[in-house]
Each structure stands twice: as structure tokens, then as C-alpha cells.
Amino acid sequence: MIEGPVSTILFAGALGFVTISIVLLGRILVGPTMQDRVIALNVVGSNVVVVIALLAAAMELPAFLDVALVYALLNFLMSIAISKFTVEQGGVL
């Protein structure tokens, strides 16, 4: 694990991204349109990838980067699937 201020900065950055994701949960639940919900869900997924990468750097665990990469790919596929489902249901995305 990285010692000193670098580790603290990485953990603080991860905490900031987690805070943003918690705030976006309201947009996912209450969003006025389906497009707002899809974008908010995509941003939360991207924030999770960044948090995993920051934690991997702070704790010097390169295996977490593999997890972040797989999660990023799944996040992309989820966005495409939800968009396709929305358009098939008559909505315009």
C-alpha cells in the first residue's frame, strides 16, 4: 500500500466519486424521463470504474484494474441494451 499523502489523495478522490454516485441515485429513481435515468446510470457505472481504479492505485493491487476493465465493458453493454430496449418500447433516445 502506498504510504503518505499520495494514498490519502487517492482515497479522498475515491470518496468524492462515491459521493457523486450517491447523489445521482436520486436522478436514477426520480428522473423525469427515461433518458435522464439511462445517463445517470451510465455515469454511476463510470464512477464505479474510476473508484476501483483509484483503489487499485492506492492499495497497489493491479488485479483490481482487471476488474475495473471488465466492469467498464459491462457498463457499456448495459447502456446499449437499455437504449435499445427504450427505442423498441416506442421511446426516442
N, C-alpha and C positions, 0 to 999 in steps of 0.2 A: 504494500500500500504506500502511496506517495505521502510523504510527511511534509508538514509545514503549510504555508499559505496556499500553495497550488491546490492541494487536496481540499482545503476549505472553500476555495473559489469554485472548484468543480462541483462540490456538494451543494453550495449555495445556488449555482446555476441550475442544477437538477431540481432543487426545491422550487425555484422560480417557474420552471416549466410545469411542474406538478400543480402549482397554484393556478397557472393559466388554464390547465386542463380541467381543474375542478370548477373554475368559473364558466368554462364552456359547456359543462354538463347541463347548466340551465338552458343554454341555447339548444342543446340536443333535445331536451324534454319539452320545451315550450316554444321552440322556433315556429314562427308564423307559417312558414312554407317548408315543403319537403327539401327544397334546395338548401335552405339555411341549415337544416339538420344534417344533410349529407356533408356540407362543407365543414361544419363544426366537428362532426365525427372524424373526418379526414384530418383536421388539424390536431385533434386529440391523439389520433394514431401516430401522426408525425411527431408530436411531442413525446410520446412514449418511446419512440425510436431514439430521439435525442437524449432523453433521460437515461436510457440503457447505455448509450454510447458514453455519456458523461460518467456514469458509474463505472463503466469498464475502464476508463482512463484513470479515475480517482483510485480505484482499488487494484489497478494493474492486472485485470483479468481479461485477456484478449478473447477468451471464449465468448464473453458477453457480446462482442462485436458481431460474431456469427449469428447470435440470437437476434440482435438488432437488425441485421440484414434480412433475415427470414421474416421478421415482423414487418419490415418495410414493404417487402414483396406482398405479404398477405394484406396489408393495409391498402396497397394499390389495387389488388384484385377485388377487395371488398368495395372500394369506391366504384369500380367499373360495374360490378354486379348490382349494386344499389341503383346506380344511374340507369342501367339497362332495365331493371325492374320498374323504375319510376316512369320511364318513357313508354313501356309496354302497358302500363296502367292508365295511360291517357295523359299523363303529365308531361310538360315540356321542360326539359332540364337545360 
